[in-house]
Amino acid sequence: MSTTKKEREVDNEVASVLRELRQDLATLKSDVMTLKSDGVSLGRSSLRTAQETAQGAADTARDSFSRTVQTVEDDVAAIAADLQAQVQRNPYTTIGIAVLGGMLLGHLFRRD
């Protein structure tokens, strides 16, 4: 039994369509793998960016807190030095203020 010319044309056409489908499937598989790879890379990149942003915010907050603590320490030291100098320059005035402050507190908190 021989195949007719028409059957051979149909077989060739089917074979051609199958080849195209195989090529399209291979291309699709390659595209899906590329998308997967790109998605993983994008996810890693986004995670890295988020980590860097969080670390930067934490570093900024830590630096700001350290500067604030240092400023407060410097201010307290300056006030203490000024107060000590004031006491040394005017010891009697300091004693008078302390006595008046004690009398005022005694008057405010006395019990009848």
C-alpha positions as CSV (number, residue, x, y, z in Angstrom):
1,M,0.0,0.0,0.0
2,S,1.5,3.2,-1.0
3,T,0.6,6.5,0.4
4,T,-0.8,9.0,-1.8
5,K,0.7,12.4,-2.5
6,K,-2.0,14.0,-0.5
7,E,-1.3,11.8,2.5
8,R,2.4,12.6,2.3
9,E,1.6,16.3,2.2
10,V,-0.6,16.0,5.3
11,D,2.1,14.0,7.1
12,N,4.7,16.6,6.2
13,E,2.4,19.3,7.4
14,V,1.8,17.5,10.7
15,A,5.5,16.9,11.1
16,S,6.2,20.6,10.4
17,V,3.5,21.7,13.0
18,L,5.0,19.3,15.6
19,R,8.5,20.7,15.0
20,E,7.1,24.2,15.5
21,L,5.3,23.2,18.6
22,R,8.4,21.6,20.0
23,Q,10.4,24.7,19.2
24,D,7.7,26.9,20.8
25,L,7.6,24.7,23.8
26,A,11.4,24.8,24.2
27,T,11.3,28.6,23.9
28,L,8.5,28.8,26.4
29,K,10.4,26.6,28.8
30,S,13.5,28.9,28.4
31,D,11.4,32.0,29.0
32,V,9.8,30.5,32.1
33,M,13.3,29.6,33.5
34,T,14.5,33.1,32.7
35,L,11.5,34.7,34.5
36,K,12.1,32.4,37.4
37,S,15.7,33.4,37.6
38,D,14.8,37.1,37.2
39,G,12.1,36.8,39.9
40,V,14.5,35.2,42.4
41,S,17.1,37.9,41.6
42,L,14.5,40.6,42.0
43,G,13.4,39.1,45.3
44,R,16.9,39.0,46.6
45,S,17.6,42.5,45.4
46,S,14.4,43.8,47.1
47,L,15.3,41.9,50.3
48,R,18.8,43.3,50.2
49,T,17.5,46.9,49.7
50,A,15.0,46.5,52.6
51,Q,17.8,45.2,54.8
52,E,20.1,48.1,53.8
53,T,17.3,50.6,54.4
54,A,16.5,49.2,57.9
55,Q,20.2,49.1,58.8
56,G,20.6,52.7,57.7
57,A,17.6,53.8,59.7
58,A,19.0,51.9,62.8
59,D,22.4,53.5,62.4
60,T,20.9,56.9,62.0
61,A,18.8,56.5,65.1
62,R,21.8,55.1,67.1
63,D,23.9,58.1,66.0
64,S,21.2,60.6,66.8
65,F,20.7,59.0,70.3
66,S,24.4,59.1,70.9
67,R,24.7,62.7,70.0
68,T,21.7,63.6,72.2
69,V,23.2,61.8,75.2
70,Q,26.5,63.5,74.6
71,T,24.8,66.9,74.4
72,V,22.9,66.3,77.6
73,E,26.1,65.1,79.4
74,D,27.9,68.2,78.2
75,D,25.1,70.5,79.3
76,V,25.0,68.9,82.8
77,A,28.7,69.2,83.1
78,A,28.6,72.9,82.1
79,I,25.8,73.6,84.6
80,A,27.7,71.8,87.4
81,A,30.8,73.7,86.6
82,D,28.9,77.0,86.6
83,L,27.2,76.2,89.9
84,Q,30.5,75.3,91.5
85,A,32.1,78.5,90.3
86,Q,29.0,80.5,91.6
87,V,29.3,78.8,95.0
88,Q,33.0,79.5,95.2
89,R,32.6,83.2,94.2
90,N,29.6,83.8,96.6
91,P,29.7,81.3,99.5
92,Y,27.5,83.4,101.8
93,T,24.9,84.0,99.2
94,T,24.8,80.3,98.6
95,I,24.3,79.6,102.3
96,G,21.5,82.2,102.4
97,I,19.7,80.7,99.5
98,A,20.0,77.2,101.0
99,V,18.6,78.5,104.4
100,L,15.7,80.3,102.7
101,G,14.9,77.3,100.6
102,G,14.9,75.1,103.7
103,M,12.6,77.5,105.5
104,L,10.2,77.7,102.5
105,L,10.1,73.9,102.2
106,G,9.5,73.6,105.9
107,H,6.6,76.0,105.7
108,L,5.1,74.2,102.8
109,F,5.2,70.8,104.3
110,R,4.6,71.5,108.0
111,R,1.9,69.6,109.7
112,D,-0.5,71.4,111.9
